[in-house]
Amino acid sequence: MPTLEAEVAIVGAGPVGLTLAIDLAQRGRSVVVLETRHRGEPPNVKCNHVAARTMEQFRRLGVAHKVRDAGLPPDYPNDVVFRTSVTGIELSRIHIPGRATRYSDTSGPDGWWPTPEPPHRINQIYLEPILFAHAESQPGVTIRNRCEATGFAQDDDGVSIEARDLDGGAAVRVRARYMIGCDGGRSRVKKALGIAFAGTPVIQKVQSTYIRAPGLLERIPGKPAWSCYASNPRRSGVCFAIDGKETWLVHNHFQAHETDFEAVDRDASIRHILGVGPEFDYEILSKEDWIGRRLVAERFREGRVFICGDAAHLWVPYAGYGMNAGIADAMNLSWHLSSHLAGWADAPVLDAYEIERQPITDQVSRFAMDHAQQMIKARGAVPPRIEEEGAEGDAIRAEAGRRAYELNVQQFCCAGLNFGYFYERSPLIVDDGEAPPAYTMGSFTASTVPGCRAPHFVLGDGRSLYDAFGSDYTLLRFDAAVDVAPFVAATRERGLPLTVLDIARDIAPAEYRHALVLCRADHHVAWRGDAGPEDPRALVAQLCSDLHGGGG
Ligand SMILES: Cc1cc2nc3c(=O)[nH]c(=O)nc-3n(C[C@H](O)[C@H](O)[C@H](O)COP(=O)(O)OP(=O)(O)OC[C@H]3O[C@@H](n4cnc5c(N)ncnc54)[C@H](O)[C@@H]3O)c2cc1C
């Protein structure tokens, strides 16, 4: 039986596995990806939001422009609107710039964000083929479709994976130094490792239907929207525009007593949410029912095997941050793994993945659950006279619209989830005694405290700061008189890739108070100071998880 060999084997070519494969390959690693789906087979119609942090990473991977060019038509509004039904009376609206003006429109609650790549609204069915093609085109990546991983065993040197060709039935064997389960919420890899999920298994059930309704757009009064929250005394639900023309995803949020997906009248619910009568024609393309949960794996690793994305955490998709958190996992793990495989970081660097990512995913899961509970409460309190004509009805709608806006702007414009999180207890980050600023789902305070995301700004030559970053560590120097030669020498001695960027202090935001700020590949600050590190070799040793603690 032929054995496929690679440094890293990935099980699952969903958005997380594909992003991981792309980054590993661009870092010079060889990768085999196993995927049960056919080549080109679309995923389920789930995720609709690619966060700014993910778009920043896609920019580094050279795929942001392709993603930005896909999805809804350029002039289709990306707003979130609150109405009595999809075709009913508008209560309020969150303005989100659409594709055509995404880089130029700085108005609205996420227009001001300090990022070179604002968020993008696109369904997973359009996103995944772009990621697949990009991954497939990377030298060093082999993707085996219709190939199911069935088992694995690890030893001191690597992992042997057993797999099955789903078309011919032939056995396939893969040998890799490390393996990553990106195999989704039902992860077989996670189960085989004996890792359990902890949390809340059921928060909310949602009967979800992907429909084709060519007549819907023309029935919507006023400006259409990417997402429409419909609230009336009969049903509350959400409708997402998928192609901006005729396909839609309709979520029917169940009430507490509704538990059986088939027992609730799907057609009647859809018509109540859309606000259309029996004469209206639509076609069901697929049923996409789902359960909102809050589950985070107790561990993200066992020896040479890791789990990433939905395999490691599942939560109710408020704030649209499931895939996005998984992609952040992937970029974190990819960098740690590559630094070790490239030889400049020792094996303990791999511990940083779980130490850094597990607490963040747990925190996001709690934000999402809290929001879900507030939404459940709001759906249970839809004013009975919300559709009434006249001044009293207007007043009821104005108040309902205000409340809906205030509650939901936090999840749709989730600046905190994008830019506020920090890695606190990481062995690769040097605590300097200042506490990172707290953040919420919707708000954050930019900071250079080690562990935080280095605040973005535009360089004197017009480039994004992040575009000037090196592949691994980047030292920002705001005072050319500060001597960094001993630190640079220590990094060279160890082989740690470092880029030094000299920047005029007056172009940086006020948060950059120190002469030196050392940033990681994922934009998080690792260290800062007003003079070079006192013991440069010791700092390099820490960044490399040096087993001998002495650098060199
Ligand atoms: C209704 C809904 C809306 C959502 N909206 C958003 C959103 O707006 N933003 C957001 O960030 N997230 C959202 N999510 C979550 C998002 O869809 C998931 O987090 C994302 O798909 C996870 O990606 P993944 O690659 O980890 O797993 P998956 O997408 O599940 O991919 C796993 C892959 O592994 C393959 N596989 C499984 N087992 C094997 C095996 N043994 N061998 C080989 N291959 C295998 C599967 O075929 C699959 O392709 C939403 C989810 C739902 C349900």
The ligand as an ORCA input file, in Angstrom:
! r2SCAN-3c Opt
* xyz 0 1
  C     -26.184     28.452     10.873
  C     -24.738     28.681     11.091
  C     -24.210     29.930     10.818
  C     -22.865     30.168     11.011
  N     -22.381     31.412     10.762
  C     -21.081     31.675     10.992
  C     -20.538     32.946     10.719
  O     -21.203     33.856     10.220
  N     -19.225     33.163     11.001
  C     -18.442     32.182     11.525
  O     -17.257     32.442     11.792
  N     -18.928     30.946     11.748
  C     -20.208     30.672     11.501
  N     -20.696     29.426     11.709
  C     -19.788     28.363     12.138
  C     -18.974     27.820     10.961
  O     -19.824     27.336      9.960
  C     -18.052     26.714     11.453
  O     -17.381     27.197     12.601
  C     -17.027     26.304     10.409
  O     -17.592     25.606      9.341
  C     -15.996     25.371     11.051
  O     -15.024     25.053     10.117
  P     -14.123     23.757     10.314
  O     -13.202     23.749      9.124
  O     -13.566     23.720     11.680
  O     -15.142     22.541     10.252
  P     -16.122     22.081      9.081
  O     -16.569     23.228      8.272
  O     -17.160     21.242      9.735
  O     -15.209     21.178      8.168
  C     -14.780     19.894      8.595
  C     -14.363     19.106      7.361
  O     -13.821     17.842      7.767
  C     -14.284     16.823      6.887
  N     -14.168     15.562      7.623
  C     -14.831     15.213      8.747
  N     -14.432     13.986      9.171
  C     -13.480     13.570      8.290
  C     -12.689     12.375      8.185
  N     -12.771     11.388      9.103
  N     -11.807     12.259      7.171
  C     -11.683     13.269      6.235
  N     -12.430     14.407      6.287
  C     -13.304     14.561      7.308
  C     -15.713     17.251      6.569
  O     -16.172     16.694      5.366
  C     -15.571     18.784      6.464
  O     -15.273     19.214      5.157
  C     -22.035     29.140     11.504
  C     -22.559     27.875     11.771
  C     -23.895     27.650     11.573
  C     -24.459     26.303     11.884
*
